[in-house]
Amino acid sequence: QVQLVESGGGLVQPGGSLRLSCKVSGTNFDGYSVGWYRQAPGKQRELVARLSGIRTTYTASVLGRFAISRDYAENTVYLQMNKLKPEDTAVYYCNLNGTSDYWGQGTQVTVSS
């Protein structure tokens, strides 16, 4: 059974940093792209960043501030978030996409002074 467990969310002041982690169990990364999505209250879930092979894609609002990476040895996906803004406040979800689609339960990120 494939499971994705996110961690690392929390409350941070504007301009601060957080690193989200997504521990994957039940499979490895072969044949999958990995991504982070977020959903703010009253809004649709949106793609934040995706890593497919060696190619990374970011939504425009996080370009230059966020970085996605994965550690094959730890079977973990990371999202480093710097220079956080109040509009980054959302529940962040990890996604594994291939022949099947898997999601984590989400982790809350709140950016507020």
C-alpha positions in Angstrom: 0.0 0.0 0.0 1.4 3.3 -1.1 1.4 6.1 1.6 2.5 9.7 1.5 3.0 11.5 4.8 3.7 15.2 4.8 5.3 17.1 7.7 7.0 20.4 8.3 4.1 22.8 8.2 3.4 25.4 10.8 3.1 29.1 11.6 5.8 31.4 10.2 6.2 35.1 9.9 6.2 36.8 6.5 9.7 36.6 5.1 10.4 33.4 6.9 11.2 29.9 5.7 9.9 26.4 6.1 10.8 23.0 4.6 8.1 20.5 3.9 8.8 16.8 3.8 6.8 14.0 2.2 7.8 10.5 3.2 6.8 7.9 0.6 6.3 4.3 1.6 5.1 1.3 -0.4 6.9 2.3 -3.6 10.0 4.1 -4.8 10.1 7.0 -7.3 10.7 4.9 -10.4 8.1 5.8 -13.1 6.6 8.7 -11.0 6.8 12.4 -11.1 6.4 14.1 -7.7 4.7 17.3 -6.9 3.4 19.7 -4.3 0.0 21.3 -4.5 -1.8 23.7 -2.2 -5.3 24.7 -1.4 -6.3 27.9 0.4 -9.7 28.3 2.0 -12.4 28.9 -0.7 -10.0 28.3 -3.5 -9.2 25.3 -5.8 -6.2 23.1 -5.3 -3.3 24.4 -7.4 0.0 23.0 -8.5 3.0 24.6 -6.7 5.9 22.6 -8.0 6.5 19.4 -9.9 9.7 17.4 -10.5 9.6 15.0 -13.4 12.9 13.3 -14.2 15.3 16.2 -13.9 12.8 18.8 -15.0 11.2 21.1 -12.5 8.1 23.2 -12.9 6.9 26.0 -10.6 3.8 28.1 -10.5 4.7 31.7 -11.3 4.0 33.1 -7.8 6.6 30.9 -6.1 9.3 31.0 -8.8 12.6 32.0 -7.2 11.3 31.4 -3.6 10.4 27.7 -3.5 12.5 24.6 -4.5 11.4 21.0 -4.9 13.8 18.1 -4.5 13.8 14.4 -3.7 16.1 12.1 -1.9 16.1 8.6 -3.4 17.8 7.1 -0.4 15.3 8.5 2.0 12.3 8.1 -0.4 11.3 11.6 0.5 10.2 14.7 -1.4 11.0 18.1 -0.1 9.7 21.6 -0.7 12.0 24.4 0.5 9.9 27.6 0.9 11.7 30.9 1.4 10.6 34.5 1.6 7.1 33.3 2.6 4.2 35.6 2.1 0.7 35.7 3.6 -0.8 34.5 0.3 1.2 31.3 0.6 -1.1 30.3 3.5 -2.7 27.0 2.5 -2.8 23.3 3.1 0.0 21.8 1.2 -0.3 18.3 -0.4 2.3 15.9 -1.7 1.5 14.1 -5.0 3.0 11.0 -6.7 1.8 10.7 -10.3 2.4 7.8 -12.6 0.3 4.8 -13.6 -1.6 5.7 -10.4 -2.1 8.9 -8.5 -1.3 9.2 -4.8 -1.9 12.0 -2.3 -0.8 12.8 1.2 -3.1 14.0 3.9 -1.8 17.6 3.7 0.1 19.9 6.1 -1.0 23.4 7.1 1.2 26.3 6.4 0.2 29.7 7.9 2.1 32.8 7.1 1.1 35.6 9.5 2.6 38.2 11.8 
